[in-house]
Amino acid sequence: SDAQDSLWNVYWQNEELKKEIHRDVVRCYPEMEWFQAAQVQDLMLRVLYVYAKHSPLGYRQGMHELLAPIVLILH
């Protein structure tokens, strides 16, 4: 259905959001091998996705660069 509130429409919007976040996460600090690990990238993707879904701000390019040092320090 093309309705804004249809479950399929919401699903595809969520998938687009995940793709956008993933593109940024993959490019995060390419000179640091730790950030290239799949587990780290998956963690960052999930954190940013949940934040984007629950924040009125949503996701903005560059948020991955703010999250990266926090994840590194907490690790």
GUGUVEX-395429 format. One record per residue: x, y, z of N, C-alpha, C in turn. Coordinates in steps of 0.02 Angstrom, whole numbers, plus 50000, padded with zeros to 5 digits. Layout:
N
<node n_x="X" n_y="Y" n_z="Z" ca_x="X" ca_y="Y" ca_z="Z" c_x="X" c_y="Y" c_z="Z"/>
...
//
This chain:
75
<node n_x="50042" n_y="49941" n_z="50000" ca_x="50000" ca_y="50000" ca_z="50000" c_x="50044" c_y="50062" c_z="50000"/>
<node n_x="50020" n_y="50115" n_z="49969" ca_x="50057" ca_y="50178" ca_z="49966" c_x="50038" c_y="50225" c_z="50024"/>
<node n_x="49994" n_y="50203" n_z="50067" ca_x="49974" ca_y="50245" ca_z="50123" c_x="50034" c_y="50258" c_z="50169"/>
<node n_x="50039" n_y="50319" n_z="50195" ca_x="50095" ca_y="50338" ca_z="50238" c_x="50102" c_y="50293" c_z="50298"/>
<node n_x="50047" n_y="50272" n_z="50328" ca_x="50049" ca_y="50232" ca_z="50389" c_x="50047" c_y="50157" c_z="50376"/>
<node n_x="50052" n_y="50136" n_z="50314" ca_x="50052" ca_y="50064" ca_z="50299" c_x="50116" c_y="50032" c_z="50326"/>
<node n_x="50110" n_y="49971" n_z="50349" ca_x="50168" ca_y="49936" ca_z="50378" c_x="50224" c_y="49927" c_z="50328"/>
<node n_x="50207" n_y="49914" n_z="50266" ca_x="50258" ca_y="49906" ca_z="50214" c_x="50294" c_y="49972" c_z="50201"/>
<node n_x="50258" n_y="50025" n_z="50200" ca_x="50288" ca_y="50091" ca_z="50189" c_x="50336" c_y="50107" c_z="50246"/>
<node n_x="50316" n_y="50094" n_z="50307" ca_x="50359" ca_y="50106" ca_z="50366" c_x="50421" c_y="50061" c_z="50362"/>
<node n_x="50411" n_y="49999" n_z="50342" ca_x="50467" ca_y="49952" ca_z="50335" c_x="50519" c_y="49978" c_z="50286"/>
<node n_x="50497" n_y="50001" n_z="50228" ca_x="50544" ca_y="50024" ca_z="50177" c_x="50577" c_y="50090" c_z="50197"/>
<node n_x="50542" n_y="50133" n_z="50233" ca_x="50573" ca_y="50194" ca_z="50260" c_x="50627" c_y="50176" c_z="50310"/>
<node n_x="50614" n_y="50127" n_z="50352" ca_x="50664" ca_y="50105" ca_z="50401" c_x="50725" c_y="50076" c_z="50366"/>
<node n_x="50715" n_y="50038" n_z="50314" ca_x="50771" ca_y="50009" ca_z="50276" c_x="50813" c_y="50064" c_z="50244"/>
<node n_x="50782" n_y="50115" n_z="50217" ca_x="50818" ca_y="50171" ca_z="50188" c_x="50860" c_y="50207" c_z="50241"/>
<node n_x="50831" n_y="50216" n_z="50300" ca_x="50867" ca_y="50248" ca_z="50355" c_x="50928" c_y="50207" c_z="50374"/>
<node n_x="50920" n_y="50141" n_z="50379" ca_x="50976" ca_y="50097" ca_z="50395" c_x="51031" c_y="50101" c_z="50342"/>
<node n_x="51012" n_y="50104" n_z="50279" ca_x="51062" ca_y="50110" ca_z="50225" c_x="51101" c_y="50175" c_z="50231"/>
<node n_x="51066" n_y="50230" n_z="50245" ca_x="51099" ca_y="50295" ca_z="50252" c_x="51148" c_y="50294" c_z="50310"/>
<node n_x="51128" n_y="50267" n_z="50366" ca_x="51172" ca_y="50263" ca_z="50424" c_x="51231" c_y="50217" c_z="50409"/>
<node n_x="51218" n_y="50161" n_z="50378" ca_x="51272" ca_y="50113" ca_z="50362" c_x="51325" c_y="50145" c_z="50317"/>
<node n_x="51304" n_y="50184" n_z="50268" ca_x="51353" ca_y="50218" ca_z="50224" c_x="51400" c_y="50261" c_z="50264"/>
<node n_x="51375" n_y="50296" n_z="50314" ca_x="51417" ca_y="50339" ca_z="50355" c_x="51461" c_y="50299" c_z="50403"/>
<node n_x="51432" n_y="50247" n_z="50433" ca_x="51469" ca_y="50207" ca_z="50482" c_x="51528" c_y="50173" c_z="50449"/>
<node n_x="51520" n_y="50148" n_z="50389" ca_x="51574" ca_y="50113" ca_z="50353" c_x="51632" c_y="50161" c_z="50340"/>
<node n_x="51618" n_y="50224" n_z="50331" ca_x="51671" ca_y="50274" ca_z="50317" c_x="51701" c_y="50304" c_z="50380"/>
<node n_x="51680" n_y="50281" n_z="50437" ca_x="51702" ca_y="50311" ca_z="50501" c_x="51775" c_y="50291" c_z="50516"/>
<node n_x="51817" n_y="50340" n_z="50522" ca_x="51888" ca_y="50331" ca_z="50539" c_x="51920" c_y="50272" c_z="50502"/>
<node n_x="51927" n_y="50276" n_z="50436" ca_x="51954" ca_y="50220" ca_z="50398" c_x="52027" c_y="50203" c_z="50416"/>
<node n_x="52062" n_y="50251" n_z="50446" ca_x="52131" ca_y="50239" ca_z="50464" c_x="52138" c_y="50197" c_z="50528"/>
<node n_x="52083" n_y="50188" n_z="50564" ca_x="52083" ca_y="50148" ca_z="50625" c_x="52050" c_y="50080" c_z="50612"/>
<node n_x="52089" n_y="50028" n_z="50616" ca_x="52064" ca_y="49961" ca_z="50601" c_x="52006" c_y="49941" c_z="50646"/>
<node n_x="52007" n_y="49963" n_z="50708" ca_x="51955" ca_y="49944" ca_z="50755" c_x="51885" c_y="49963" c_z="50730"/>
<node n_x="51880" n_y="50022" n_z="50700" ca_x="51815" ca_y="50045" ca_z="50675" c_x="51793" c_y="50009" c_z="50612"/>
<node n_x="51836" n_y="49970" n_z="50582" ca_x="51818" ca_y="49933" ca_z="50522" c_x="51791" c_y="49863" c_z="50538"/>
<node n_x="51793" n_y="49844" n_z="50602" ca_x="51767" ca_y="49778" ca_z="50622" c_x="51691" c_y="49778" c_z="50615"/>
<node n_x="51665" n_y="49723" n_z="50590" ca_x="51593" ca_y="49717" ca_z="50578" c_x="51553" c_y="49725" c_z="50642"/>
<node n_x="51578" n_y="49699" n_z="50698" ca_x="51542" ca_y="49705" ca_z="50762" c_x="51536" c_y="49777" c_z="50784"/>
<node n_x="51588" n_y="49816" n_z="50775" ca_x="51588" ca_y="49887" ca_z="50794" c_x="51540" c_y="49925" c_z="50749"/>
<node n_x="51544" n_y="49913" n_z="50685" ca_x="51500" ca_y="49947" ca_z="50638" c_x="51427" c_y="49929" c_z="50651"/>
<node n_x="51413" n_y="49866" n_z="50666" ca_x="51345" ca_y="49845" ca_z="50681" c_x="51319" c_y="49879" c_z="50745"/>
<node n_x="51362" n_y="49884" n_z="50795" ca_x="51343" ca_y="49917" ca_z="50857" c_x="51326" c_y="49991" c_z="50844"/>
<node n_x="51368" n_y="50025" n_z="50807" ca_x="51357" ca_y="50095" ca_z="50792" c_x="51293" c_y="50104" c_z="50751"/>
<node n_x="51282" n_y="50060" n_z="50703" ca_x="51221" ca_y="50063" ca_z="50662" c_x="51159" c_y="50057" c_z="50706"/>
<node n_x="51159" n_y="50009" n_z="50751" ca_x="51101" ca_y="49998" ca_z="50794" c_x="51089" c_y="50057" c_z="50840"/>
<node n_x="51142" n_y="50083" n_z="50870" ca_x="51134" ca_y="50140" ca_z="50915" c_x="51106" c_y="50201" c_z="50878"/>
<node n_x="51135" n_y="50215" n_z="50820" ca_x="51112" ca_y="50273" ca_z="50781" c_x="51041" c_y="50264" c_z="50755"/>
<node n_x="51024" n_y="50203" n_z="50736" ca_x="50956" ca_y="50189" ca_z="50711" c_x="50905" c_y="50200" c_z="50766"/>
<node n_x="50918" n_y="50172" n_z="50825" ca_x="50870" ca_y="50180" ca_z="50880" c_x="50864" c_y="50253" c_z="50899"/>
<node n_x="50920" n_y="50289" n_z="50901" ca_x="50917" ca_y="50360" ca_z="50916" c_x="50875" c_y="50397" c_z="50864"/>
<node n_x="50887" n_y="50383" n_z="50801" ca_x="50851" ca_y="50417" ca_z="50747" c_x="50776" c_y="50404" c_z="50750"/>
<node n_x="50757" n_y="50344" n_z="50768" ca_x="50686" ca_y="50327" ca_z="50771" c_x="50650" c_y="50360" c_z="50830"/>
<node n_x="50687" n_y="50375" n_z="50884" ca_x="50655" ca_y="50401" ca_z="50944" c_x="50670" c_y="50475" c_z="50957"/>
<node n_x="50706" n_y="50506" n_z="50913" ca_x="50723" ca_y="50577" ca_z="50921" c_x="50686" c_y="50618" c_z="50869"/>
<node n_x="50661" n_y="50676" n_z="50889" ca_x="50629" ca_y="50719" ca_z="50839" c_x="50679" c_y="50745" c_z="50788"/>
<node n_x="50743" n_y="50744" n_z="50806" ca_x="50795" ca_y="50766" ca_z="50760" c_x="50807" c_y="50716" c_z="50704"/>
<node n_x="50796" n_y="50651" n_z="50718" ca_x="50810" ca_y="50600" ca_z="50669" c_x="50885" c_y="50588" c_z="50662"/>
<node n_x="50905" n_y="50564" n_z="50604" ca_x="50977" ca_y="50552" ca_z="50591" c_x="51003" c_y="50607" c_z="50546"/>
<node n_x="51061" n_y="50631" n_z="50563" ca_x="51096" ca_y="50681" ca_z="50522" c_x="51166" c_y="50657" c_z="50508"/>
<node n_x="51189" n_y="50672" n_z="50449" ca_x="51257" ca_y="50653" ca_z="50430" c_x="51306" c_y="50683" c_z="50480"/>
<node n_x="51353" n_y="50643" n_z="50502" ca_x="51403" ca_y="50666" ca_z="50550" c_x="51391" c_y="50639" c_z="50620"/>
<node n_x="51332" n_y="50614" n_z="50633" ca_x="51318" ca_y="50587" ca_z="50700" c_x="51363" c_y="50527" c_z="50715"/>
<node n_x="51383" n_y="50491" n_z="50664" ca_x="51427" ca_y="50434" ca_z="50675" c_x="51495" c_y="50456" c_z="50702"/>
<node n_x="51517" n_y="50516" n_z="50682" ca_x="51580" ca_y="50542" ca_z="50706" c_x="51575" c_y="50564" c_z="50779"/>
<node n_x="51516" n_y="50582" n_z="50802" ca_x="51506" ca_y="50599" ca_z="50872" c_x="51501" c_y="50536" c_z="50915"/>
<node n_x="51472" n_y="50484" n_z="50887" ca_x="51464" ca_y="50421" ca_z="50923" c_x="51529" c_y="50382" c_z="50929"/>
<node n_x="51571" n_y="50385" n_z="50878" ca_x="51632" ca_y="50344" ca_z="50875" c_x="51677" c_y="50350" c_z="50936"/>
<node n_x="51696" n_y="50410" n_z="50958" ca_x="51738" ca_y="50415" ca_z="51018" c_x="51705" c_y="50388" c_z="51081"/>
<node n_x="51639" n_y="50396" n_z="51085" ca_x="51604" ca_y="50369" ca_z="51144" c_x="51607" c_y="50293" c_z="51145"/>
<node n_x="51595" n_y="50262" n_z="51087" ca_x="51599" ca_y="50189" ca_z="51082" c_x="51670" c_y="50165" c_z="51098"/>
<node n_x="51719" n_y="50200" n_z="51072" ca_x="51789" ca_y="50180" ca_z="51084" c_x="51806" c_y="50185" c_z="51158"/>
<node n_x="51787" n_y="50238" n_z="51190" ca_x="51802" ca_y="50246" ca_z="51262" c_x="51766" c_y="50195" c_z="51304"/>
<node n_x="51702" n_y="50182" n_z="51289" ca_x="51665" ca_y="50132" ca_z="51327" c_x="51688" c_y="50061" c_z="51315"/>
<node n_x="51719" n_y="50049" n_z="51259" ca_x="51744" ca_y="49982" ca_z="51244" c_x="51804" c_y="49969" c_z="51288"/>
//
